[in-house]
Amino acid sequence: MGKDSVYLNFVFVAISLLLLILVGILGYSLIEGWNWLDAFYQTVITFSTVGFHEVSPLSQAGRMFTVFLIFFGLVIIALLSGSVTTWFVSSQILAKRKIQKMKKKIASLKDHVIICGGGETAKTVIRELLQAKKPFVVIEQKPEIVNELKELFPEMLIIEGDATKDEILEEANIAKAHGLITTMPVDADNLFIVVSARSLNPNLIVISRAVDPHTESKLYKAGANYVIVPNVVEGLRMASVLLRPTLVSFLEIMMSNNDVALRLEEVALPDDSNLIEKTLNEARIPQRTGLIVIALKRAKDSQWIFNPVSSTILHKNDRLIVLGDEERIGKLHALLKE
């Protein structure tokens, strides 16, 4: 039975119950001449079969009317009880189906991101991933935070569980994940998650939060690719705002404002790209896409080349930092696949 039909059935039974009460009040008032309060009281104790004494001795017609109320009252109460039970069972089944559907979606994910924790830091990450249309799944243990996240991001995939446990990470399909971000408020949990994630997927890009700057080195040793220390980042940002306010404002707008057409984007050169071993001059990226190549990071030694010259040679898996709108970035992706 569908949710709508259960609701309609419940409404029908509730209306029938109200009508029965009205009929009882009118019947006792007309047959026995009772006032409205006495008639209401007698009606309720009659169809509920609680066994209290009658308000006053009943006439023959009153007794027949009471039998009528008892019979239909029992039927309506039985229907009401069935409707409530059906609604409860239907809700439970619907919740289980929703969980199973979500598990199937998570199992089908590939190159996704796993977010451990659902606090304010995680919410910021979620918004960025949604904007970038990057698939992801969130792991959060506290039910109240899970419910809050579901309200904020209704279509989000989420697992209610302890991210420090291997089986929960496996449920998040970590074997096929592209990256993992752990934003737990306790460094010990972040450290445990990093160790588990690295053992379950050696190729995973692991980004961890470090509340205490002294745990940064431990997280790197445990297998994290990047460690973010909020206190250090906040301090650098505050100093940058003071020293270079216009530049900071520009970067913030570029990275987070949806109304701005131009964006900074990172694009990797795939192994089979026809631009590999060509110079930037030969690739003609600005001419063919309209993008500005700001920097290049070598895949071989992670060396950065800022404002690369036209004679710079592109190698496989090098990463380009480009500036442009989504349409032009899409042209670059198409160009790399030619």
C-alpha positions in Angstrom: 0.0 0.0 0.0 1.4 3.4 -1.0 2.0 6.2 1.4 -0.8 8.3 -0.2 -3.4 5.5 0.1 -2.4 4.9 3.7 -2.9 8.6 4.5 -6.3 8.7 2.7 -7.4 5.6 4.6 -6.4 7.1 7.9 -8.3 10.3 7.0 -11.4 8.3 6.1 -11.4 6.4 9.4 -10.9 9.6 11.4 -13.8 11.3 9.6 -16.0 8.2 10.2 -15.1 8.3 13.9 -16.1 12.0 14.2 -19.4 11.3 12.3 -20.1 8.4 14.7 -19.6 10.8 17.7 -21.9 13.4 16.2 -24.6 10.7 15.4 -24.3 9.4 19.0 -24.7 12.9 20.5 -27.7 13.7 18.3 -29.3 10.2 18.9 -29.1 10.3 22.7 -30.3 13.9 22.7 -33.3 13.1 20.6 -34.1 9.7 22.1 -33.4 10.2 25.7 -33.6 14.0 25.9 -30.1 14.3 27.4 -28.0 17.5 27.2 -25.1 17.7 24.8 -22.4 16.9 27.4 -24.2 13.8 28.8 -24.9 12.6 25.2 -21.2 13.1 24.3 -20.0 11.2 27.4 -22.5 8.3 26.8 -21.4 8.1 23.2 -17.7 7.9 24.0 -18.1 5.2 26.8 -20.4 3.2 24.5 -18.3 2.8 21.4 -15.1 2.5 23.4 -16.6 -0.3 25.5 -14.9 0.8 28.7 -17.8 -0.5 30.9 -18.8 2.6 32.9 -22.4 3.0 34.1 -24.9 4.7 31.9 -25.7 8.4 32.5 -29.4 7.4 33.1 -31.4 4.3 32.6 -32.0 3.8 28.9 -35.3 3.3 27.2 -35.9 0.4 24.7 -35.1 2.7 21.8 -32.0 4.0 23.6 -30.7 0.5 24.1 -31.1 -0.4 20.4 -29.4 2.8 19.5 -26.6 1.9 22.0 -26.2 -1.5 20.3 -25.9 0.3 17.0 -23.1 2.6 18.4 -21.2 -0.3 19.9 -21.2 -2.3 16.7 -20.1 0.5 14.4 -17.7 1.9 17.1 -15.9 -1.4 17.3 -15.6 -1.5 13.5 -14.2 2.0 13.3 -11.8 1.5 16.1 -10.5 -1.7 14.5 -10.1 0.2 11.2 -8.3 3.0 13.0 -6.0 0.6 14.7 -5.3 -1.1 11.4 -4.6 2.2 9.7 -2.1 3.3 12.4 -0.4 -0.1 12.2 -0.3 0.0 8.4 1.1 3.6 8.4 3.8 2.6 10.9 4.8 -0.5 9.0 4.7 1.4 5.7 6.9 4.1 7.1 9.4 1.4 8.3 9.4 -0.3 4.9 9.8 3.0 3.1 12.8 3.9 5.3 14.4 0.5 4.6 13.8 0.8 0.9 15.4 4.3 1.0 18.4 2.9 2.8 18.7 0.0 0.4 18.4 2.4 -2.6 21.1 4.6 -1.2 23.4 1.6 -0.6 23.0 0.6 -4.2 23.9 4.1 -5.4 27.0 4.1 -3.1 28.0 0.7 -4.4 27.9 2.0 -8.0 30.0 5.1 -7.3 33.5 5.4 -8.9 36.1 8.1 -8.5 34.0 9.7 -5.7 35.0 11.5 -2.5 34.4 10.2 1.0 33.8 12.8 3.7 34.2 11.7 7.3 32.3 13.9 9.7 29.4 16.2 9.3 30.4 19.4 11.1 30.7 22.9 9.8 33.9 22.1 7.9 32.2 19.2 6.2 29.2 21.3 5.2 31.6 23.7 3.4 33.2 20.8 1.6 29.8 19.4 0.6 28.7 22.7 -0.9 31.9 22.9 -2.9 31.6 19.4 -4.2 27.9 19.9 -5.1 28.9 23.0 -7.0 31.7 21.1 -8.8 29.3 18.2 -9.4 31.7 15.8 -7.9 30.1 12.6 -6.5 30.6 12.0 -2.8 29.3 10.2 0.2 29.3 11.4 3.8 29.9 9.3 6.9 28.5 10.6 10.2 27.8 8.8 13.5 25.5 11.2 15.3 21.8 10.8 14.3 21.0 14.5 15.0 23.8 15.6 12.6 22.7 13.0 10.0 19.1 14.4 10.1 20.4 18.0 9.8 22.5 17.1 6.8 19.6 15.3 5.2 17.5 18.5 5.6 20.2 20.7 4.2 21.2 18.4 1.3 18.2 16.1 0.5 19.8 14.3 -2.4 23.1 13.7 -0.6 24.4 10.1 -0.1 25.1 9.5 3.6 26.0 6.6 5.9 25.2 6.7 9.5 28.1 5.0 11.2 31.6 5.3 12.7 34.2 6.3 10.1 37.0 4.8 12.1 35.7 1.3 11.4 36.9 -0.5 8.3 33.5 -1.9 7.5 31.9 1.5 7.3 34.6 2.8 5.0 34.1 -0.3 2.8 30.4 0.4 2.8 31.3 3.8 1.4 33.0 2.0 -1.5 36.5 3.2 -0.5 38.1 0.7 -2.9 36.8 2.8 -5.9 37.0 6.2 -4.3 39.2 9.0 -5.7 39.8 10.8 -2.4 38.9 10.9 1.3 38.5 14.0 3.5 38.4 13.5 7.2 37.1 16.5 9.2 36.6 14.9 12.6 36.9 17.2 15.6 39.3 14.8 17.4 42.8 14.3 16.0 42.9 10.7 17.2 39.9 9.9 15.1 41.4 11.6 12.0 44.7 9.6 12.5 42.8 6.3 12.8 40.8 7.1 9.7 43.9 8.0 7.7 45.6 4.7 8.6 42.5 2.7 7.8 41.9 4.5 4.5 45.5 4.1 3.4 45.4 0.4 4.1 42.1 -0.1 2.3 43.0 2.0 -0.8 46.8 2.7 -1.3 46.0 5.0 -4.3 43.5 7.2 -2.4 44.1 10.9 -2.0 43.7 11.5 1.7 43.1 14.9 3.1 42.9 15.3 6.9 42.1 18.0 9.4 44.5 18.6 12.3 43.1 20.4 15.3 46.5 20.4 17.0 49.5 21.5 14.8 51.7 19.0 16.6 49.7 16.1 15.1 50.4 17.3 11.5 53.6 15.3 11.1 51.9 12.2 12.5 49.1 12.4 10.0 51.6 12.7 7.2 53.5 9.7 8.5 50.1 7.8 8.7 49.5 8.3 5.0 47.8 11.6 4.5 48.6 13.4 1.3 47.5 16.8 2.7 47.0 18.0 6.2 45.0 21.2 6.9 45.6 22.9 10.2 42.6 25.4 10.7 44.5 27.6 13.1 47.4 28.0 10.7 45.2 28.6 7.7 43.1 31.2 9.5 46.3 33.0 10.6 47.6 33.0 7.1 44.3 34.3 5.7 44.1 37.1 8.3 47.6 38.2 7.5 46.9 38.0 3.7 43.7 40.1 4.1 45.7 42.7 5.9 48.6 42.7 3.5 46.9 41.9 0.2 43.2 42.7 0.6 42.4 43.1 -3.1 44.1 39.9 -4.1 42.3 37.9 -1.4 39.0 39.3 -2.4 39.7 38.4 -6.0 40.6 34.8 -5.1 37.5 34.4 -2.9 35.2 35.7 -5.6 36.9 33.4 -8.2 36.6 30.3 -6.0 33.2 30.7 -4.4 30.9 33.2 -6.2 28.5 31.4 -8.6 27.6 34.7 -10.3 31.1 35.2 -11.6 31.7 33.6 -15.1 35.4 33.1 -14.7 36.8 30.4 -12.5 40.2 28.9 -11.6 40.3 25.2 -12.5 42.8 22.4 -12.3 42.9 20.0 -15.3 45.1 16.9 -15.6 46.6 15.7 -18.9 45.4 12.1 -19.4 47.9 9.4 -20.6 46.3 9.2 -24.1 46.0 13.0 -24.8 47.3 14.2 -28.1 48.8 17.2 -26.4 51.5 15.2 -24.6 55.0 16.0 -25.6 53.8 19.2 -27.3 54.7 22.7 -26.4 52.1 25.2 -25.2 52.6 27.0 -28.4 51.8 23.8 -30.4 48.9 23.0 -28.1 47.4 26.4 -28.7 45.2 26.1 -25.6 44.3 29.9 -25.4 43.5 30.1 -29.1 41.4 26.9 -29.2 39.6 27.2 -25.9 39.9 30.9 -24.8 41.5 29.8 -21.4 44.5 31.5 -19.8 47.1 29.0 -18.6 48.3 30.4 -15.2 50.5 27.6 -14.0 51.6 24.0 -14.6 52.6 21.3 -12.1 54.9 18.5 -13.3 53.7 15.0 -12.5 57.2 13.7 -12.5 58.7 15.8 -9.7 55.7 18.0 -8.5 57.6 21.0 -9.7 55.5 24.2 -10.2 56.0 26.3 -13.3 54.2 29.6 -12.9 53.2 31.7 -16.0 54.7 29.0 -18.3 56.2 30.2 -21.6 55.1 29.0 -25.0 58.1 26.6 -25.3 57.1 24.7 -22.1 56.6 21.0 -23.0 53.5 19.2 -21.7 54.0 15.7 -20.3 51.4 13.0 -19.3 49.6 13.6 -16.0 50.9 17.2 -15.8 48.3 19.4 -14.2 47.3 22.7 -15.7 45.9 25.6 -13.7 43.7 27.6 -16.1 41.4 30.6 -15.8 38.1 30.8 -17.7 34.3 30.0 -17.6 32.7 26.6 -17.5 32.1 26.5 -21.2 35.8 27.1 -22.0 36.9 24.6 -19.4 34.6 22.1 -21.1 36.3 22.8 -24.4 39.7 22.0 -22.8 38.4 18.6 -21.5 37.1 17.9 -25.0 40.5 18.9 -26.5 42.4 16.6 -24.2 40.3 13.7 -25.3 40.8 14.2 -29.0 
